[in-house]
Amino acid sequence: MKQLYIVALFILFRPGTATAQQESMNLTLRQAIEIAQENSPEAQAARHTYRAAYWNFRFFRANYLPSVTLTSTPTLNREINKITQPDGTNQFIKQDQLSTDLSLKINQNIWFTGGSLFVKSTTQRIDEFEDDIIAYNTQPVVVGYEQSLFGYNSLKWDRRIEPLRYREARKAYAEALELVASQTSTLFFNLATAQTNLDIATSNYASADTLYRYAEGRYNIGTITENEMLQLEINKLTEETNMMNANIEVEDEMQTFRSFLGINREVHLRVVPEDSIPQFEIPLQEALQYAFQHSPEPDTYERRKLESRSALASAKANAGLKADLYVQFGLSQTGNKFADSYRNPMNQQYASIGISLPILDWGRGKGRVRVARSNVDLVDTQAEQGIKDFELNVCKMVRQFNLQAYRVTVAAKTDRTAERRHEVARRLYILGKSTILDLNASITEKDTARRNYITALKTYWSLYYGLRSMTGYDFLRKAEISCVVPKL
């Protein structure tokens, strides 16, 4: 009775039955995935990464829209300065003046040339306090254009790279959520395995204790040997040790699972694996088609190729002739009164061009170009190999998944058969028609079959959600996976 009392207490307080002081929660795999995709640190990190990509894309798009800028730089000057006179001499003259200005400028970048077109209007005023003089200078309308003639056109390259980068980020966010689901299924079945080990150890301990007490009576009347009696006692002690180890394993896996789900309170989790799985096959060609359509990996390789070519264009531009063009045309007038500065404005033109040609740089420019060209070849090779590996990985996972459903079915049947065989072996041993070796073998087979069944379920769901992450497609419901964009 003492042993039965110990087992009862252990069953009452073991993980899987919560005490009155501890909150408990039973979770199916689907419920665990919903919690993880909403609250897990990995899901939150994916949302933050997507938000950053979104605002980077907004910043990129703003470069191609008109910008309006209002500037003013008032200056008060009360000091003695050295002033050059008309006859070439210098004199120290006291200055007491206030200079104010106001400028409104509209700027538009031209992406296909890399230049910038602008329209501005400027008003300047000078107050000479010493002589009580006020003067105005206005530029009602000025139209200008500035352009790097042989430079690197970042606007053109960004127009090709940044939309691809943002599309990659959207796909990566959807993939990240499915990867969270895949990792959730792994941790879910890790805890399920630990719980199964505890259930097995508890059941085996109760059975070993019952057999040991039964064998004591048989040993006292001399129907079994001392060796067999000692073997039964070893079995009982071994199962007791297994039960304690399984209890620790459950606590460890539960803590890991809680942390991953983002559950910060001390809640007792009990996972409930489904015994049935959906029976369907994934067509290989469809999986490849959806993978190349929805996975961010092909976009990643394409972006890297464009970035390497952008770096090559920049290296070539910096190694050769550089020329900067600046032209502006407009109207200008001055006057002692504000209204006078707008009467009969005069035409004004301004143009400048700056040229820079490296004569001797000891091969630095040429070296940068060759390094950039070599990097283009390297990235192309890596992208080609990466795409091949990606395709092979999809094919491998599809083949494994299509076989895994059958493996789960076989594992379930093996589990049921091993359980029945153990019951038969146990009855035969109690009736004295079997040996302890046969009983131990049946226990081992039963435990192994149960663990293999849980492992088969774990592999099935890991492959299922892994394929969802790679293809962005739910083959079970025959629909594309919709991803809710996080609030920005």
Protein Blocks (a to p, Z undefined) as FASTA:
>chain_A
ZZmmmmmmmmmmmghiacfkbccddddfklmmmmmmmmgmklmmmmmmmmmmmmmmmmmm
mmmpccddddddddddddddddddfkopacdddddddddddddddddddfknopacdddd
dddddddfknopacddddfbacdddddfklccfklmmmmmmmmmmmmmmmmmmmmmmmmm
mmmmmmmmmmmmmmmmmmmmmmmmmmmmmmmmmmmmmmmnopacfklmmmmmmmmmmmmm
mmmmmmmmmmmmmmmmmmmnopabdcdddddddfbdcdddddfklmmmmmmmmpmklmmm
mmmmmmmmmmmmmmmmmmmccdddddddddddddfbfklmmgopacdddddddddddfbg
ghmmmmmmmmmmmmmmmmmmmmmmmmmmmmmmmmmmmmmmmmmmmmmmmmmmmmmmmmmm
mmmmmmmmmnopacfklmmmmmmmmmmmmmmmmmmmmmmmmmmmmmmmmnopafklopac
ddddddZZ
